[in-house]
């Protein structure tokens, strides 16, 4: 379930930007 974590991280990063 690493993909989920990776996607969530990417989404969060984009949201932060």
HTML snippet that shows the backbone in 3Dmol.js (N, CA, C, O; Angstrom):
<script src="https://3Dmol.org/build/3Dmol-min.js"></script>
<div id="view" style="width:600px;height:400px;position:relative"></div>
<script>
const pdb = `
ATOM      1  N   UNK A   1       0.848  -1.219   0.000  1.00  0.00           N
ATOM      2  CA  UNK A   1       0.000   0.000   0.000  1.00  0.00           C
ATOM      3  C   UNK A   1       0.870   1.250   0.000  1.00  0.00           C
ATOM      4  O   UNK A   1       0.522   2.275   0.586  1.00  0.00           O
ATOM      5  N   UNK A   2       2.003   1.135  -0.671  1.00  0.00           N
ATOM      6  CA  UNK A   2       2.921   2.287  -0.721  1.00  0.00           C
ATOM      7  C   UNK A   2       2.388   3.314  -1.733  1.00  0.00           C
ATOM      8  O   UNK A   2       2.578   4.520  -1.574  1.00  0.00           O
ATOM      9  N   UNK A   3       1.733   2.817  -2.751  1.00  0.00           N
ATOM     10  CA  UNK A   3       1.186   3.717  -3.779  1.00  0.00           C
ATOM     11  C   UNK A   3       0.257   4.739  -3.152  1.00  0.00           C
ATOM     12  O   UNK A   3       0.325   5.927  -3.466  1.00  0.00           O
ATOM     13  N   UNK A   4      -0.611   4.272  -2.265  1.00  0.00           N
ATOM     14  CA  UNK A   4      -1.576   5.162  -1.608  1.00  0.00           C
ATOM     15  C   UNK A   4      -0.840   6.286  -0.883  1.00  0.00           C
ATOM     16  O   UNK A   4      -1.170   7.463  -1.025  1.00  0.00           O
ATOM     17  N   UNK A   5       0.164   5.889  -0.103  1.00  0.00           N
ATOM     18  CA  UNK A   5       0.949   6.882   0.665  1.00  0.00           C
ATOM     19  C   UNK A   5       1.604   7.863  -0.309  1.00  0.00           C
ATOM     20  O   UNK A   5       1.595   9.073  -0.084  1.00  0.00           O
ATOM     21  N   UNK A   6       2.160   7.340  -1.370  1.00  0.00           N
ATOM     22  CA  UNK A   6       2.855   8.187  -2.349  1.00  0.00           C
ATOM     23  C   UNK A   6       1.886   9.205  -2.964  1.00  0.00           C
ATOM     24  O   UNK A   6       2.192  10.393  -3.060  1.00  0.00           O
ATOM     25  N   UNK A   7       0.741   8.726  -3.367  1.00  0.00           N
ATOM     26  CA  UNK A   7      -0.259   9.615  -3.978  1.00  0.00           C
ATOM     27  C   UNK A   7      -0.706  10.666  -2.974  1.00  0.00           C
ATOM     28  O   UNK A   7      -0.818  11.848  -3.300  1.00  0.00           O
ATOM     29  N   UNK A   8      -0.961  10.222  -1.751  1.00  0.00           N
ATOM     30  CA  UNK A   8      -1.418  11.160  -0.721  1.00  0.00           C
ATOM     31  C   UNK A   8      -0.355  12.234  -0.496  1.00  0.00           C
ATOM     32  O   UNK A   8      -0.669  13.417  -0.365  1.00  0.00           O
ATOM     33  N   UNK A   9       0.901  11.805  -0.455  1.00  0.00           N
ATOM     34  CA  UNK A   9       2.004  12.759  -0.251  1.00  0.00           C
ATOM     35  C   UNK A   9       2.052  13.768  -1.389  1.00  0.00           C
ATOM     36  O   UNK A   9       2.202  14.969  -1.167  1.00  0.00           O
ATOM     37  N   UNK A  10       1.926  13.273  -2.584  1.00  0.00           N
ATOM     38  CA  UNK A  10       1.977  14.154  -3.762  1.00  0.00           C
ATOM     39  C   UNK A  10       0.802  15.138  -3.724  1.00  0.00           C
ATOM     40  O   UNK A  10       0.967  16.326  -3.998  1.00  0.00           O
ATOM     41  N   UNK A  11      -0.375  14.631  -3.384  1.00  0.00           N
ATOM     42  CA  UNK A  11      -1.557  15.498  -3.334  1.00  0.00           C
ATOM     43  C   UNK A  11      -1.348  16.593  -2.287  1.00  0.00           C
ATOM     44  O   UNK A  11      -1.617  17.769  -2.533  1.00  0.00           O
ATOM     45  N   UNK A  12      -0.863  16.179  -1.116  1.00  0.00           N
ATOM     46  CA  UNK A  12      -0.637  17.135  -0.026  1.00  0.00           C
ATOM     47  C   UNK A  12       0.368  18.198  -0.457  1.00  0.00           C
ATOM     48  O   UNK A  12       0.198  19.380  -0.159  1.00  0.00           O
ATOM     49  N   UNK A  13       1.405  17.777  -1.153  1.00  0.00           N
ATOM     50  CA  UNK A  13       2.428  18.727  -1.591  1.00  0.00           C
ATOM     51  C   UNK A  13       1.814  19.752  -2.539  1.00  0.00           C
ATOM     52  O   UNK A  13       2.101  20.947  -2.459  1.00  0.00           O
ATOM     53  N   UNK A  14       0.980  19.270  -3.419  1.00  0.00           N
ATOM     54  CA  UNK A  14       0.374  20.169  -4.406  1.00  0.00           C
ATOM     55  C   UNK A  14      -0.571  21.134  -3.676  1.00  0.00           C
ATOM     56  O   UNK A  14      -0.652  22.314  -4.017  1.00  0.00           O
ATOM     57  N   UNK A  15      -1.274  20.621  -2.681  1.00  0.00           N
ATOM     58  CA  UNK A  15      -2.209  21.461  -1.929  1.00  0.00           C
ATOM     59  C   UNK A  15      -1.453  22.560  -1.195  1.00  0.00           C
ATOM     60  O   UNK A  15      -1.898  23.704  -1.103  1.00  0.00           O
ATOM     61  N   UNK A  16      -0.277  22.161  -0.672  1.00  0.00           N
ATOM     62  CA  UNK A  16       0.538  23.137   0.077  1.00  0.00           C
ATOM     63  C   UNK A  16       1.007  24.254  -0.851  1.00  0.00           C
ATOM     64  O   UNK A  16       1.031  25.427  -0.479  1.00  0.00           O
ATOM     65  N   UNK A  17       1.377  23.861  -2.058  1.00  0.00           N
ATOM     66  CA  UNK A  17       1.910  24.856  -3.001  1.00  0.00           C
ATOM     67  C   UNK A  17       0.899  25.986  -3.226  1.00  0.00           C
ATOM     68  O   UNK A  17       1.171  26.914  -3.988  1.00  0.00           O
TER      69      UNK A  17
END
`;
const viewer = $3Dmol.createViewer("view");
viewer.addModel(pdb, "pdb");
viewer.setStyle({}, {cartoon: {color: "spectrum"}});
viewer.zoomTo();
viewer.render();
</script>
